[in-house]
Every structure is written in C-alpha cells, then in structure tokens.
Amino acid sequence: MPTLRFSLAGRPSRRLRAALAAATLAVSAGTATLTAATLAATAAAPAAAYANPHTYGQDVSGYEADHDWINSRAQFGFIKATEGTDWVDSSFPRHWRELDKKGIVRGVYHYGHPANDPIAEADHFLRVVNAQPGKPGDILVLDLETTDGQSVPRVNAWARKWLEYVTAKTGVRPMFYSGWNFADKYGQGLGDYPLWVAHYSRDPGDISPPADWKTWAIHQYTDSPIDQNVSSLSPAALRALGRP
C-alpha cells in the first residue's frame, strides 16, 4: 500500500518464476517447441499464494486502475480513496463499482499525513466515500505509514483523533493499517481498532500482533505482483467490522 512503487526488475515475480520452472520441465521431458502461447497460458495459471484456513484478499490504488476484480480470486478487496486534505484517487469510483458487482467484502482507505489537521483529513475522506453508493459491511481504513517529521506522541495522538472522529461520524470503528514496525512504535493505545498489518518477511498469516493489539484482522504479506493479503476472519466476520 505504499504511495510509491519501487522497481522489481531485479526480482522476477512468483508467477514468472512458476512459468519458467514449468518451461524447464517441459523441455526436459522432450518437448521440442514451447510456443509463446504455451508460456502465456502457464504464466496465467493461478499461483498458490496462500493456504487455508485464511481468507484471501487484494488491495489496489491508482497504480492498478484497471485491475480485473471480476476474475480475481480475492474474497475481499480494499482500495484507496484519498490522501491528505484534498487528494482523490481517480480510480476509486471504478474500483468501488467493480467490487460491488463482484459481491465480495470491500473496504476503502485514506492515506494519512500527521502534519495536517486530522479532522480536516477525516472530513475529506468521508466526503469522497459518501459520494459513492455504500452498503452495510463497507470497511473504512486509516492507512498511516509516515510521521511527516512529527514525534511519536504527536503521531499517536493524530491517529487516535482521526479514528475517534470517523467512529463518531459513522458509528463504526475504522480499521488501522500500517507496517508492523510502524504500528508497534506509533500504535500504542489503538488496540481497540481492527488491525491490518503489513509484514512482508513472514508467511501469510504467520505473524503476531504489534503494540497493544491482541490479534490482527488482515496480514498484507507481499506487494508482488500486487498487494496480497490474508485475513484471520471469515468474509462474514470481516463484513461485521464494516458500516451498519
């Protein structure tokens, strides 16, 4: 969920590695020719990116404006709507509609900047989200990954104020998203808010919660080829965290 993507040119994706492995096996078995069509079909085959009993999901932003939700195997999807006090992700309405068509659990997140007024950022987020058709079970999320040069107490107070304000306005506790180390350092006292935590060096679901959280709701375990997640909750339980 970072605002900037870094090049993965030096590290072939999991899907490409699977395709190359399959090609090698085919050649060793005596296959005379391996056409481009065969390679494409191999690369398109679903990869074993997660294992039961976890619920699998994906999250996207404008970097994946054309993401194919209808053919995705995700059981939940989260999308970026806003950042700061005035920025709007232009792909948000399209993603929102596609997730509604698919009928899976959907959530929407705001990327926060602690240098700004948390109430102004929360109001901006709610205006944009409320301008789109909503339904019960829609999950609201604060994505906090930067300090903007603020101290630990100020970042923590900023997050608390944003979360409390959105809770008061909507009647539901938003989810809190961050990297594991960031959440552990800046998330003290936020354990009552459902946790969505990024930790790429761990297998899907193989994490312990940071800071004051006793459990986690979603684990983002990779950003290749897109952000992929598992939830410890069933789709129904995830929906229960959303708007009434």
RAMO-V833239 format. One record per residue. N is the residue number from 1. RES is the residue in one small letter. SS is DSSP state (@ for helix, = for strand, . for the rest). PHI is phi in degrees with one decimal (none if undefined). Layout:
<<N;RES;SS;PHI> <N;RES;SS;PHI>>
This chain:
<<1;m;.;none> <2;p;.;-64.8> <3;t;.;-72.6> <4;l;.;-117.0> <5;r;.;-97.6> <6;f;.;-106.1> <7;s;.;-63.5> <8;l;.;-107.4> <9;a;.;-60.1> <10;g;.;-83.6> <11;r;.;-131.3> <12;p;.;-57.6> <13;s;.;-67.6> <14;r;@;-57.7> <15;r;@;-67.3> <16;l;@;-66.3> <17;r;@;-61.0> <18;a;@;-63.8> <19;a;@;-64.8> <20;l;@;-64.5> <21;a;@;-62.7> <22;a;@;-64.2> <23;a;@;-64.2> <24;t;@;-62.1> <25;l;@;-62.7> <26;a;@;-63.6> <27;v;@;-65.7> <28;s;@;-65.7> <29;a;.;-83.9> <30;g;.;101.3> <31;t;.;-69.0> <32;a;.;-74.7> <33;t;.;-133.6> <34;l;.;-127.6> <35;t;.;-78.0> <36;a;@;-61.8> <37;a;@;-64.8> <38;t;@;-64.4> <39;l;@;-61.0> <40;a;@;-63.2> <41;a;@;-64.9> <42;t;@;-65.4> <43;a;@;-65.8> <44;a;@;-81.6> <45;a;.;-64.3> <46;p;.;-58.3> <47;a;.;-95.4> <48;a;.;-80.4> <49;a;.;-86.3> <50;y;.;-156.1> <51;a;.;-132.4> <52;n;.;-59.1> <53;p;.;-95.4> <54;h;.;-75.0> <55;t;=;-89.5> <56;y;=;-93.1> <57;g;=;-150.2> <58;q;=;-132.0> <59;d;=;-135.8> <60;v;=;-141.3> <61;s;.;-143.8> <62;g;@;-62.8> <63;y;@;-66.2> <64;e;@;-122.6> <65;a;.;-59.6> <66;d;.;-105.0> <67;h;.;-54.4> <68;d;.;-87.0> <69;w;.;-72.2> <70;i;.;-60.7> <71;n;.;-97.0> <72;s;.;-73.9> <73;r;.;-89.7> <74;a;.;-64.5> <75;q;.;-100.8> <76;f;=;-150.7> <77;g;=;-139.5> <78;f;=;-121.4> <79;i;=;-137.6> <80;k;=;-84.0> <81;a;=;-112.6> <82;t;=;-144.0> <83;e;=;-151.3> <84;g;.;63.1> <85;t;.;-103.0> <86;d;.;-149.0> <87;w;=;-82.3> <88;v;=;-127.1> <89;d;.;-77.8> <90;s;.;-65.9> <91;s;.;-85.2> <92;f;@;-56.3> <93;p;@;-57.8> <94;r;@;-65.9> <95;h;@;-60.4> <96;w;@;-59.2> <97;r;@;-66.7> <98;e;@;-65.2> <99;l;@;-67.3> <100;d;@;-65.7> <101;k;@;-61.8> <102;k;@;-69.6> <103;g;.;83.2> <104;i;.;-91.8> <105;v;=;-61.3> <106;r;=;-130.0> <107;g;=;-140.4> <108;v;=;-138.1> <109;y;=;-126.4> <110;h;=;-116.5> <111;y;=;-90.6> <112;g;.;-90.3> <113;h;.;-127.5> <114;p;.;-62.9> <115;a;.;-75.0> <116;n;.;-96.0> <117;d;.;-73.0> <118;p;@;-63.1> <119;i;@;-69.9> <120;a;@;-62.6> <121;e;@;-67.8> <122;a;@;-64.3> <123;d;@;-63.5> <124;h;@;-60.6> <125;f;@;-58.5> <126;l;@;-66.7> <127;r;@;-61.4> <128;v;@;-68.4> <129;v;@;-66.3> <130;n;@;-71.0> <131;a;.;-76.2> <132;q;.;-104.8> <133;p;.;-58.6> <134;g;.;-113.7> <135;k;.;-154.1> <136;p;.;-56.3> <137;g;.;98.1> <138;d;.;-65.4> <139;i;=;-98.5> <140;l;=;-103.3> <141;v;=;-138.4> <142;l;=;-99.2> <143;d;=;-100.6> <144;l;.;-124.1> <145;e;.;-132.6> <146;t;.;-131.0> <147;t;.;-98.3> <148;d;.;52.9> <149;g;.;80.0> <150;q;.;-85.8> <151;s;.;-74.1> <152;v;@;-57.2> <153;p;@;-60.4> <154;r;@;-70.7> <155;v;@;-64.7> <156;n;@;-62.8> <157;a;@;-66.1> <158;w;@;-61.5> <159;a;@;-61.6> <160;r;@;-60.9> <161;k;@;-66.8> <162;w;@;-61.1> <163;l;@;-65.3> <164;e;@;-65.4> <165;y;@;-66.4> <166;v;@;-65.4> <167;t;@;-61.1> <168;a;@;-64.5> <169;k;@;-77.7> <170;t;@;-112.7> <171;g;.;81.1> <172;v;.;-141.4> <173;r;.;-76.2> <174;p;.;-68.6> <175;m;=;-85.5> <176;f;=;-111.0> <177;y;=;-113.7> <178;s;=;-170.5> <179;g;=;-70.5> <180;w;@;-58.5> <181;n;@;-66.2> <182;f;@;-64.1> <183;a;@;-62.5> <184;d;@;-65.9> <185;k;@;-85.2> <186;y;@;-109.0> <187;g;.;-99.9> <188;q;.;-57.9> <189;g;.;82.4> <190;l;.;-103.3> <191;g;.;-64.2> <192;d;.;-79.9> <193;y;.;-97.1> <194;p;.;-54.8> <195;l;=;-105.6> <196;w;=;-117.4> <197;v;=;-123.0> <198;a;=;-94.5> <199;h;.;-153.0> <200;y;.;-83.1> <201;s;.;-92.7> <202;r;.;-119.3> <203;d;.;-66.3> <204;p;.;-52.3> <205;g;.;83.7> <206;d;.;-93.2> <207;i;.;-140.0> <208;s;.;-110.5> <209;p;.;-73.6> <210;p;.;-86.8> <211;a;.;47.6> <212;d;.;-90.2> <213;w;.;-75.9> <214;k;.;-95.6> <215;t;.;-154.7> <216;w;.;-122.6> <217;a;.;-96.7> <218;i;=;-137.2> <219;h;=;-116.8> <220;q;=;-87.9> <221;y;=;-107.2> <222;t;=;-161.2> <223;d;.;-117.8> <224;s;.;-122.0> <225;p;.;-78.8> <226;i;.;-137.0> <227;d;=;-65.4> <228;q;=;-124.4> <229;n;=;-140.5> <230;v;=;-129.5> <231;s;=;-118.0> <232;s;.;-77.9> <233;l;.;-105.4> <234;s;.;-73.6> <235;p;@;-55.1> <236;a;@;-64.7> <237;a;@;-68.0> <238;l;@;-63.2> <239;r;@;-59.7> <240;a;.;-65.2> <241;l;.;-83.8> <242;g;.;-91.9> <243;r;.;-65.7> <244;p;.;-71.9>>
